[in-house]
C-alpha cells in the first residue's frame, strides 16, 4: 500500500462527504423556496386588503363630508 492509495482513499471520503452535504443543502433550499412562495402569496393578499381598506376609508370620509388628505389620490 503506497501513499497514492491513501491519498485516493482520502479523496473518496471527502467526495462522499461533499455529496452528502449537497443532498442536505438541496433539501433545505427546497424548503426555503416553498416558504418563499407562501410568503409571496400572503404579501399579495395583504397588499390587496390594504388597498381595499384605503378605498373604504376614502369612501367613509367622503360620506362624512370631510375632504380626503392631500397624500391620497381621490
PDB file of N, CA, C and O in Angstrom:
ATOM      1  N   UNK A   1       0.862  -1.178   0.000  1.00  0.00           N
ATOM      2  CA  UNK A   1       0.000   0.000   0.000  1.00  0.00           C
ATOM      3  C   UNK A   1       0.903   1.234   0.000  1.00  0.00           C
ATOM      4  O   UNK A   1       1.755   1.426   0.868  1.00  0.00           O
ATOM      5  N   UNK A   2       0.675   2.030  -0.990  1.00  0.00           N
ATOM      6  CA  UNK A   2       1.530   3.196  -1.162  1.00  0.00           C
ATOM      7  C   UNK A   2       0.792   4.463  -0.738  1.00  0.00           C
ATOM      8  O   UNK A   2      -0.382   4.450  -0.368  1.00  0.00           O
ATOM      9  N   UNK A   3       1.527   5.528  -0.812  1.00  0.00           N
ATOM     10  CA  UNK A   3       0.976   6.831  -0.448  1.00  0.00           C
ATOM     11  C   UNK A   3      -0.161   7.212  -1.398  1.00  0.00           C
ATOM     12  O   UNK A   3      -1.138   7.832  -0.977  1.00  0.00           O
ATOM     13  N   UNK A   4      -0.041   6.852  -2.647  1.00  0.00           N
ATOM     14  CA  UNK A   4      -1.088   7.154  -3.631  1.00  0.00           C
ATOM     15  C   UNK A   4      -2.410   6.510  -3.241  1.00  0.00           C
ATOM     16  O   UNK A   4      -3.471   7.116  -3.388  1.00  0.00           O
ATOM     17  N   UNK A   5      -2.345   5.313  -2.756  1.00  0.00           N
ATOM     18  CA  UNK A   5      -3.558   4.609  -2.324  1.00  0.00           C
ATOM     19  C   UNK A   5      -4.255   5.369  -1.203  1.00  0.00           C
ATOM     20  O   UNK A   5      -5.473   5.543  -1.236  1.00  0.00           O
ATOM     21  N   UNK A   6      -3.503   5.818  -0.225  1.00  0.00           N
ATOM     22  CA  UNK A   6      -4.083   6.543   0.902  1.00  0.00           C
ATOM     23  C   UNK A   6      -4.648   7.901   0.466  1.00  0.00           C
ATOM     24  O   UNK A   6      -5.679   8.336   0.979  1.00  0.00           O
ATOM     25  N   UNK A   7      -3.989   8.556  -0.459  1.00  0.00           N
ATOM     26  CA  UNK A   7      -4.487   9.837  -0.967  1.00  0.00           C
ATOM     27  C   UNK A   7      -5.812   9.623  -1.704  1.00  0.00           C
ATOM     28  O   UNK A   7      -6.745  10.411  -1.550  1.00  0.00           O
ATOM     29  N   UNK A   8      -5.893   8.555  -2.503  1.00  0.00           N
ATOM     30  CA  UNK A   8      -7.132   8.264  -3.218  1.00  0.00           C
ATOM     31  C   UNK A   8      -8.268   7.923  -2.256  1.00  0.00           C
ATOM     32  O   UNK A   8      -9.406   8.338  -2.475  1.00  0.00           O
ATOM     33  N   UNK A   9      -7.978   7.185  -1.210  1.00  0.00           N
ATOM     34  CA  UNK A   9      -8.992   6.861  -0.200  1.00  0.00           C
ATOM     35  C   UNK A   9      -9.477   8.144   0.479  1.00  0.00           C
ATOM     36  O   UNK A   9     -10.679   8.323   0.676  1.00  0.00           O
ATOM     37  N   UNK A  10      -8.555   9.031   0.836  1.00  0.00           N
ATOM     38  CA  UNK A  10      -8.919  10.293   1.476  1.00  0.00           C
ATOM     39  C   UNK A  10      -9.792  11.133   0.547  1.00  0.00           C
ATOM     40  O   UNK A  10     -10.768  11.737   0.992  1.00  0.00           O
ATOM     41  N   UNK A  11      -9.449  11.174  -0.736  1.00  0.00           N
ATOM     42  CA  UNK A  11     -10.253  11.929  -1.697  1.00  0.00           C
ATOM     43  C   UNK A  11     -11.643  11.331  -1.864  1.00  0.00           C
ATOM     44  O   UNK A  11     -12.617  12.071  -2.008  1.00  0.00           O
ATOM     45  N   UNK A  12     -11.753  10.017  -1.847  1.00  0.00           N
ATOM     46  CA  UNK A  12     -13.057   9.370  -1.946  1.00  0.00           C
ATOM     47  C   UNK A  12     -13.927   9.688  -0.733  1.00  0.00           C
ATOM     48  O   UNK A  12     -15.129   9.916  -0.871  1.00  0.00           O
ATOM     49  N   UNK A  13     -13.333   9.703   0.433  1.00  0.00           N
ATOM     50  CA  UNK A  13     -14.077  10.041   1.655  1.00  0.00           C
ATOM     51  C   UNK A  13     -14.554  11.496   1.591  1.00  0.00           C
ATOM     52  O   UNK A  13     -15.698  11.795   1.934  1.00  0.00           O
ATOM     53  N   UNK A  14     -13.675  12.392   1.152  1.00  0.00           N
ATOM     54  CA  UNK A  14     -14.061  13.797   1.032  1.00  0.00           C
ATOM     55  C   UNK A  14     -15.156  13.987  -0.017  1.00  0.00           C
ATOM     56  O   UNK A  14     -16.065  14.794   0.179  1.00  0.00           O
ATOM     57  N   UNK A  15     -15.078  13.262  -1.110  1.00  0.00           N
ATOM     58  CA  UNK A  15     -16.104  13.340  -2.141  1.00  0.00           C
ATOM     59  C   UNK A  15     -17.458  12.841  -1.622  1.00  0.00           C
ATOM     60  O   UNK A  15     -18.495  13.435  -1.915  1.00  0.00           O
ATOM     61  N   UNK A  16     -17.442  11.762  -0.860  1.00  0.00           N
ATOM     62  CA  UNK A  16     -18.680  11.233  -0.284  1.00  0.00           C
ATOM     63  C   UNK A  16     -19.279  12.233   0.708  1.00  0.00           C
ATOM     64  O   UNK A  16     -20.493  12.433   0.731  1.00  0.00           O
ATOM     65  N   UNK A  17     -18.436  12.854   1.520  1.00  0.00           N
ATOM     66  CA  UNK A  17     -18.924  13.856   2.473  1.00  0.00           C
ATOM     67  C   UNK A  17     -19.520  15.058   1.739  1.00  0.00           C
ATOM     68  O   UNK A  17     -20.547  15.595   2.152  1.00  0.00           O
ATOM     69  N   UNK A  18     -18.875  15.473   0.656  1.00  0.00           N
ATOM     70  CA  UNK A  18     -19.386  16.588  -0.133  1.00  0.00           C
ATOM     71  C   UNK A  18     -20.730  16.245  -0.750  1.00  0.00           C
ATOM     72  O   UNK A  18     -21.638  17.077  -0.767  1.00  0.00           O
ATOM     73  N   UNK A  19     -20.862  15.039  -1.250  1.00  0.00           N
ATOM     74  CA  UNK A  19     -22.128  14.595  -1.837  1.00  0.00           C
ATOM     75  C   UNK A  19     -23.251  14.595  -0.800  1.00  0.00           C
ATOM     76  O   UNK A  19     -24.361  15.045  -1.084  1.00  0.00           O
ATOM     77  N   UNK A  20     -22.966  14.097   0.382  1.00  0.00           N
ATOM     78  CA  UNK A  20     -23.980  14.097   1.454  1.00  0.00           C
ATOM     79  C   UNK A  20     -24.377  15.518   1.830  1.00  0.00           C
ATOM     80  O   UNK A  20     -25.557  15.807   2.030  1.00  0.00           O
ATOM     81  N   UNK A  21     -23.392  16.402   1.925  1.00  0.00           N
ATOM     82  CA  UNK A  21     -23.698  17.787   2.269  1.00  0.00           C
ATOM     83  C   UNK A  21     -24.544  18.446   1.187  1.00  0.00           C
ATOM     84  O   UNK A  21     -25.448  19.220   1.500  1.00  0.00           O
ATOM     85  N   UNK A  22     -24.268  18.154  -0.071  1.00  0.00           N
ATOM     86  CA  UNK A  22     -25.066  18.716  -1.165  1.00  0.00           C
ATOM     87  C   UNK A  22     -26.516  18.242  -1.097  1.00  0.00           C
ATOM     88  O   UNK A  22     -27.433  19.013  -1.379  1.00  0.00           O
ATOM     89  N   UNK A  23     -26.726  16.999  -0.731  1.00  0.00           N
ATOM     90  CA  UNK A  23     -28.084  16.474  -0.599  1.00  0.00           C
ATOM     91  C   UNK A  23     -28.832  17.202   0.518  1.00  0.00           C
ATOM     92  O   UNK A  23     -29.985  17.595   0.343  1.00  0.00           O
ATOM     93  N   UNK A  24     -28.182  17.379   1.646  1.00  0.00           N
ATOM     94  CA  UNK A  24     -28.800  18.089   2.773  1.00  0.00           C
ATOM     95  C   UNK A  24     -29.097  19.535   2.394  1.00  0.00           C
ATOM     96  O   UNK A  24     -30.166  20.059   2.708  1.00  0.00           O
ATOM     97  N   UNK A  25     -28.152  20.174   1.720  1.00  0.00           N
ATOM     98  CA  UNK A  25     -28.328  21.567   1.315  1.00  0.00           C
ATOM     99  C   UNK A  25     -29.474  21.718   0.327  1.00  0.00           C
ATOM    100  O   UNK A  25     -30.236  22.681   0.418  1.00  0.00           O
ATOM    101  N   UNK A  26     -29.614  20.794  -0.611  1.00  0.00           N
ATOM    102  CA  UNK A  26     -30.720  20.841  -1.570  1.00  0.00           C
ATOM    103  C   UNK A  26     -32.065  20.724  -0.867  1.00  0.00           C
ATOM    104  O   UNK A  26     -33.013  21.418  -1.235  1.00  0.00           O
ATOM    105  N   UNK A  27     -32.164  19.867   0.129  1.00  0.00           N
ATOM    106  CA  UNK A  27     -33.421  19.737   0.884  1.00  0.00           C
ATOM    107  C   UNK A  27     -33.758  21.025   1.619  1.00  0.00           C
ATOM    108  O   UNK A  27     -34.913  21.451   1.638  1.00  0.00           O
ATOM    109  N   UNK A  28     -32.754  21.644   2.220  1.00  0.00           N
ATOM    110  CA  UNK A  28     -33.006  22.893   2.942  1.00  0.00           C
ATOM    111  C   UNK A  28     -33.407  24.015   1.992  1.00  0.00           C
ATOM    112  O   UNK A  28     -34.299  24.803   2.305  1.00  0.00           O
ATOM    113  N   UNK A  29     -32.760  24.091   0.840  1.00  0.00           N
ATOM    114  CA  UNK A  29     -33.095  25.125  -0.132  1.00  0.00           C
ATOM    115  C   UNK A  29     -34.499  24.946  -0.692  1.00  0.00           C
ATOM    116  O   UNK A  29     -35.204  25.928  -0.926  1.00  0.00           O
ATOM    117  N   UNK A  30     -34.906  23.712  -0.907  1.00  0.00           N
ATOM    118  CA  UNK A  30     -36.270  23.492  -1.404  1.00  0.00           C
ATOM    119  C   UNK A  30     -37.299  23.898  -0.354  1.00  0.00           C
ATOM    120  O   UNK A  30     -38.364  24.412  -0.698  1.00  0.00           O
ATOM    121  N   UNK A  31     -36.992  23.674   0.920  1.00  0.00           N
ATOM    122  CA  UNK A  31     -37.900  24.115   1.982  1.00  0.00           C
ATOM    123  C   UNK A  31     -37.984  25.645   2.024  1.00  0.00           C
ATOM    124  O   UNK A  31     -39.058  26.202   2.250  1.00  0.00           O
ATOM    125  N   UNK A  32     -36.867  26.312   1.811  1.00  0.00           N
ATOM    126  CA  UNK A  32     -36.868  27.786   1.795  1.00  0.00           C
ATOM    127  C   UNK A  32     -37.683  28.292   0.611  1.00  0.00           C
ATOM    128  O   UNK A  32     -38.438  29.254   0.749  1.00  0.00           O
ATOM    129  N   UNK A  33     -37.541  27.661  -0.545  1.00  0.00           N
ATOM    130  CA  UNK A  33     -38.307  28.080  -1.727  1.00  0.00           C
ATOM    131  C   UNK A  33     -39.806  27.928  -1.498  1.00  0.00           C
ATOM    132  O   UNK A  33     -40.586  28.794  -1.894  1.00  0.00           O
ATOM    133  N   UNK A  34     -40.209  26.837  -0.864  1.00  0.00           N
ATOM    134  CA  UNK A  34     -41.637  26.643  -0.577  1.00  0.00           C
ATOM    135  C   UNK A  34     -42.146  27.723   0.363  1.00  0.00           C
ATOM    136  O   UNK A  34     -43.236  28.261   0.166  1.00  0.00           O
ATOM    137  N   UNK A  35     -41.365  28.038   1.377  1.00  0.00           N
ATOM    138  CA  UNK A  35     -41.746  29.093   2.316  1.00  0.00           C
ATOM    139  C   UNK A  35     -41.812  30.451   1.651  1.00  0.00           C
ATOM    140  O   UNK A  35     -42.660  31.276   1.991  1.00  0.00           O
ATOM    141  N   UNK A  36     -40.918  30.685   0.701  1.00  0.00           N
ATOM    142  CA  UNK A  36     -40.889  31.961  -0.002  1.00  0.00           C
ATOM    143  C   UNK A  36     -42.135  32.124  -0.874  1.00  0.00           C
ATOM    144  O   UNK A  36     -42.681  33.224  -0.965  1.00  0.00           O
ATOM    145  N   UNK A  37     -42.585  31.059  -1.507  1.00  0.00           N
ATOM    146  CA  UNK A  37     -43.796  31.133  -2.329  1.00  0.00           C
ATOM    147  C   UNK A  37     -45.013  31.462  -1.466  1.00  0.00           C
ATOM    148  O   UNK A  37     -45.844  32.284  -1.852  1.00  0.00           O
ATOM    149  N   UNK A  38     -45.119  30.832  -0.316  1.00  0.00           N
ATOM    150  CA  UNK A  38     -46.231  31.112   0.592  1.00  0.00           C
ATOM    151  C   UNK A  38     -46.194  32.535   1.104  1.00  0.00           C
ATOM    152  O   UNK A  38     -47.232  33.188   1.217  1.00  0.00           O
ATOM    153  N   UNK A  39     -45.007  33.017   1.413  1.00  0.00           N
ATOM    154  CA  UNK A  39     -44.861  34.386   1.905  1.00  0.00           C
ATOM    155  C   UNK A  39     -45.229  35.385   0.811  1.00  0.00           C
ATOM    156  O   UNK A  39     -45.868  36.400   1.089  1.00  0.00           O
ATOM    157  N   UNK A  40     -44.837  35.111  -0.411  1.00  0.00           N
ATOM    158  CA  UNK A  40     -45.175  35.990  -1.525  1.00  0.00           C
ATOM    159  C   UNK A  40     -46.691  36.070  -1.712  1.00  0.00           C
ATOM    160  O   UNK A  40     -47.237  37.149  -1.940  1.00  0.00           O
ATOM    161  N   UNK A  41     -47.353  34.941  -1.616  1.00  0.00           N
ATOM    162  CA  UNK A  41     -48.814  34.910  -1.752  1.00  0.00           C
ATOM    163  C   UNK A  41     -49.466  35.702  -0.613  1.00  0.00           C
ATOM    164  O   UNK A  41     -50.413  36.455  -0.844  1.00  0.00           O
ATOM    165  N   UNK A  42     -48.968  35.536   0.604  1.00  0.00           N
ATOM    166  CA  UNK A  42     -49.515  36.256   1.760  1.00  0.00           C
ATOM    167  C   UNK A  42     -49.322  37.757   1.617  1.00  0.00           C
ATOM    168  O   UNK A  42     -50.219  38.531   1.951  1.00  0.00           O
ATOM    169  N   UNK A  43     -48.166  38.175   1.127  1.00  0.00           N
ATOM    170  CA  UNK A  43     -47.906  39.606   0.936  1.00  0.00           C
ATOM    171  C   UNK A  43     -48.841  40.178  -0.115  1.00  0.00           C
ATOM    172  O   UNK A  43     -49.332  41.297   0.038  1.00  0.00           O
ATOM    173  N   UNK A  44     -49.094  39.424  -1.186  1.00  0.00           N
ATOM    174  CA  UNK A  44     -50.036  39.883  -2.209  1.00  0.00           C
ATOM    175  C   UNK A  44     -51.431  40.063  -1.657  1.00  0.00           C
ATOM    176  O   UNK A  44     -52.100  41.049  -1.967  1.00  0.00           O
ATOM    177  N   UNK A  45     -51.882  39.119  -0.840  1.00  0.00           N
ATOM    178  CA  UNK A  45     -53.208  39.233  -0.228  1.00  0.00           C
ATOM    179  C   UNK A  45     -53.276  40.412   0.733  1.00  0.00           C
ATOM    180  O   UNK A  45     -54.283  41.117   0.793  1.00  0.00           O
ATOM    181  N   UNK A  46     -52.204  40.620   1.479  1.00  0.00           N
ATOM    182  CA  UNK A  46     -52.161  41.749   2.406  1.00  0.00           C
ATOM    183  C   UNK A  46     -52.191  43.072   1.648  1.00  0.00           C
ATOM    184  O   UNK A  46     -52.851  44.020   2.074  1.00  0.00           O
ATOM    185  N   UNK A  47     -51.487  43.138   0.540  1.00  0.00           N
ATOM    186  CA  UNK A  47     -51.485  44.350  -0.268  1.00  0.00           C
ATOM    187  C   UNK A  47     -52.876  44.654  -0.799  1.00  0.00           C
ATOM    188  O   UNK A  47     -53.303  45.809  -0.797  1.00  0.00           O
ATOM    189  N   UNK A  48     -53.589  43.626  -1.255  1.00  0.00           N
ATOM    190  CA  UNK A  48     -54.955  43.835  -1.733  1.00  0.00           C
ATOM    191  C   UNK A  48     -55.873  44.283  -0.600  1.00  0.00           C
ATOM    192  O   UNK A  48     -56.742  45.131  -0.804  1.00  0.00           O
ATOM    193  N   UNK A  49     -55.688  43.723   0.585  1.00  0.00           N
ATOM    194  CA  UNK A  49     -56.513  44.118   1.730  1.00  0.00           C
ATOM    195  C   UNK A  49     -56.251  45.568   2.126  1.00  0.00           C
ATOM    196  O   UNK A  49     -57.176  46.298   2.481  1.00  0.00           O
ATOM    197  N   UNK A  50     -54.990  45.981   2.064  1.00  0.00           N
ATOM    198  CA  UNK A  50     -54.654  47.368   2.400  1.00  0.00           C
ATOM    199  C   UNK A  50     -55.260  48.319   1.382  1.00  0.00           C
ATOM    200  O   UNK A  50     -55.778  49.375   1.746  1.00  0.00           O
ATOM    201  N   UNK A  51     -55.199  47.951   0.107  1.00  0.00           N
ATOM    202  CA  UNK A  51     -55.792  48.802  -0.934  1.00  0.00           C
ATOM    203  C   UNK A  51     -57.310  48.913  -0.726  1.00  0.00           C
ATOM    204  O   UNK A  51     -57.881  49.996  -0.858  1.00  0.00           O
ATOM    205  N   UNK A  52     -57.947  47.799  -0.404  1.00  0.00           N
ATOM    206  CA  UNK A  52     -59.390  47.829  -0.142  1.00  0.00           C
ATOM    207  C   UNK A  52     -59.731  48.669   1.071  1.00  0.00           C
ATOM    208  O   UNK A  52     -60.731  49.387   1.070  1.00  0.00           O
ATOM    209  N   UNK A  53     -58.915  48.586   2.102  1.00  0.00           N
ATOM    210  CA  UNK A  53     -59.160  49.390   3.306  1.00  0.00           C
ATOM    211  C   UNK A  53     -58.995  50.875   3.003  1.00  0.00           C
ATOM    212  O   UNK A  53     -59.751  51.704   3.510  1.00  0.00           O
ATOM    213  N   UNK A  54     -58.005  51.211   2.173  1.00  0.00           N
ATOM    214  CA  UNK A  54     -57.817  52.618   1.791  1.00  0.00           C
ATOM    215  C   UNK A  54     -58.996  53.152   1.008  1.00  0.00           C
ATOM    216  O   UNK A  54     -59.430  54.284   1.219  1.00  0.00           O
ATOM    217  N   UNK A  55     -59.512  52.339   0.107  1.00  0.00           N
ATOM    218  CA  UNK A  55     -60.684  52.738  -0.669  1.00  0.00           C
ATOM    219  C   UNK A  55     -61.891  52.935   0.243  1.00  0.00           C
ATOM    220  O   UNK A  55     -62.635  53.905   0.098  1.00  0.00           O
ATOM    221  N   UNK A  56     -62.080  52.020   1.173  1.00  0.00           N
ATOM    222  CA  UNK A  56     -63.204  52.137   2.111  1.00  0.00           C
ATOM    223  C   UNK A  56     -63.061  53.367   2.990  1.00  0.00           C
ATOM    224  O   UNK A  56     -64.051  54.040   3.276  1.00  0.00           O
ATOM    225  N   UNK A  57     -61.859  53.665   3.416  1.00  0.00           N
ATOM    226  CA  UNK A  57     -61.626  54.835   4.259  1.00  0.00           C
ATOM    227  C   UNK A  57     -61.933  56.122   3.500  1.00  0.00           C
ATOM    228  O   UNK A  57     -62.549  57.035   4.050  1.00  0.00           O
ATOM    229  N   UNK A  58     -61.505  56.201   2.235  1.00  0.00           N
ATOM    230  CA  UNK A  58     -61.820  57.385   1.434  1.00  0.00           C
ATOM    231  C   UNK A  58     -63.326  57.518   1.227  1.00  0.00           C
ATOM    232  O   UNK A  58     -63.855  58.629   1.250  1.00  0.00           O
ATOM    233  N   UNK A  59     -64.023  56.398   1.024  1.00  0.00           N
ATOM    234  CA  UNK A  59     -65.478  56.436   0.849  1.00  0.00           C
ATOM    235  C   UNK A  59     -66.164  56.909   2.132  1.00  0.00           C
ATOM    236  O   UNK A  59     -67.116  57.687   2.072  1.00  0.00           O
ATOM    237  N   UNK A  60     -65.693  56.448   3.284  1.00  0.00           N
ATOM    238  CA  UNK A  60     -66.276  56.877   4.555  1.00  0.00           C
ATOM    239  C   UNK A  60     -66.056  58.367   4.797  1.00  0.00           C
ATOM    240  O   UNK A  60     -66.959  59.068   5.252  1.00  0.00           O
ATOM    241  N   UNK A  61     -64.849  58.848   4.489  1.00  0.00           N
ATOM    242  CA  UNK A  61     -64.580  60.273   4.681  1.00  0.00           C
ATOM    243  C   UNK A  61     -65.411  61.110   3.721  1.00  0.00           C
ATOM    244  O   UNK A  61     -65.883  62.191   4.070  1.00  0.00           O
ATOM    245  N   UNK A  62     -65.583  60.598   2.509  1.00  0.00           N
ATOM    246  CA  UNK A  62     -66.411  61.316   1.539  1.00  0.00           C
ATOM    247  C   UNK A  62     -67.863  61.365   2.011  1.00  0.00           C
ATOM    248  O   UNK A  62     -68.533  62.387   1.864  1.00  0.00           O
ATOM    249  N   UNK A  63     -68.343  60.269   2.570  1.00  0.00           N
ATOM    250  CA  UNK A  63     -69.721  60.229   3.067  1.00  0.00           C
ATOM    251  C   UNK A  63     -69.900  61.133   4.276  1.00  0.00           C
ATOM    252  O   UNK A  63     -70.985  61.665   4.508  1.00  0.00           O
ATOM    253  N   UNK A  64     -68.836  61.302   5.040  1.00  0.00           N
ATOM    254  CA  UNK A  64     -68.911  62.157   6.223  1.00  0.00           C
ATOM    255  C   UNK A  64     -68.758  63.634   5.860  1.00  0.00           C
ATOM    256  O   UNK A  64     -68.992  64.501   6.702  1.00  0.00           O
ATOM    257  N   UNK A  65     -68.372  63.927   4.629  1.00  0.00           N
ATOM    258  CA  UNK A  65     -68.246  65.314   4.202  1.00  0.00           C
ATOM    259  C   UNK A  65     -66.873  65.905   4.433  1.00  0.00           C
ATOM    260  O   UNK A  65     -66.688  67.108   4.246  1.00  0.00           O
ATOM    261  N   UNK A  66     -65.916  65.106   4.829  1.00  0.00           N
ATOM    262  CA  UNK A  66     -64.567  65.619   5.036  1.00  0.00           C
ATOM    263  C   UNK A  66     -63.745  65.421   3.760  1.00  0.00           C
ATOM    264  O   UNK A  66     -63.878  64.392   3.098  1.00  0.00           O
ATOM    265  N   UNK A  67     -62.905  66.386   3.411  1.00  0.00           N
ATOM    266  CA  UNK A  67     -62.058  66.194   2.234  1.00  0.00           C
ATOM    267  C   UNK A  67     -60.969  65.144   2.539  1.00  0.00           C
ATOM    268  O   UNK A  67     -60.504  65.043   3.674  1.00  0.00           O
ATOM    269  N   UNK A  68     -60.571  64.375   1.529  1.00  0.00           N
ATOM    270  CA  UNK A  68     -59.525  63.376   1.771  1.00  0.00           C
ATOM    271  C   UNK A  68     -58.188  64.059   2.008  1.00  0.00           C
ATOM    272  O   UNK A  68     -57.990  65.193   1.572  1.00  0.00           O
ATOM    273  N   UNK A  69     -57.286  63.403   2.678  1.00  0.00           N
ATOM    274  CA  UNK A  69     -55.965  64.000   2.911  1.00  0.00           C
ATOM    275  C   UNK A  69     -55.244  64.240   1.582  1.00  0.00           C
ATOM    276  O   UNK A  69     -55.514  63.553   0.597  1.00  0.00           O
ATOM    277  N   UNK A  70     -54.334  65.208   1.552  1.00  0.00           N
ATOM    278  CA  UNK A  70     -53.683  65.571   0.289  1.00  0.00           C
ATOM    279  C   UNK A  70     -52.783  64.477  -0.284  1.00  0.00           C
ATOM    280  O   UNK A  70     -52.508  64.499  -1.484  1.00  0.00           O
ATOM    281  N   UNK A  71     -52.315  63.525   0.517  1.00  0.00           N
ATOM    282  CA  UNK A  71     -51.403  62.487   0.013  1.00  0.00           C
ATOM    283  C   UNK A  71     -52.135  61.319  -0.644  1.00  0.00           C
ATOM    284  O   UNK A  71     -51.492  60.436  -1.212  1.00  0.00           O
ATOM    285  N   UNK A  72     -53.469  61.296  -0.579  1.00  0.00           N
ATOM    286  CA  UNK A  72     -54.211  60.226  -1.231  1.00  0.00           C
ATOM    287  C   UNK A  72     -54.687  60.719  -2.596  1.00  0.00           C
ATOM    288  O   UNK A  72     -54.878  61.916  -2.808  1.00  0.00           O
ATOM    289  N   UNK A  73     -54.869  59.794  -3.494  1.00  0.00           N
ATOM    290  CA  UNK A  73     -55.340  60.160  -4.834  1.00  0.00           C
ATOM    291  C   UNK A  73     -56.822  59.823  -4.931  1.00  0.00           C
ATOM    292  O   UNK A  73     -57.191  58.721  -5.337  1.00  0.00           O
ATOM    293  N   UNK A  74     -57.647  60.755  -4.564  1.00  0.00           N
ATOM    294  CA  UNK A  74     -59.095  60.521  -4.581  1.00  0.00           C
ATOM    295  C   UNK A  74     -59.735  61.341  -5.671  1.00  0.00           C
ATOM    296  O   UNK A  74     -60.951  61.286  -5.851  1.00  0.00           O
TER     297      UNK A  74
END
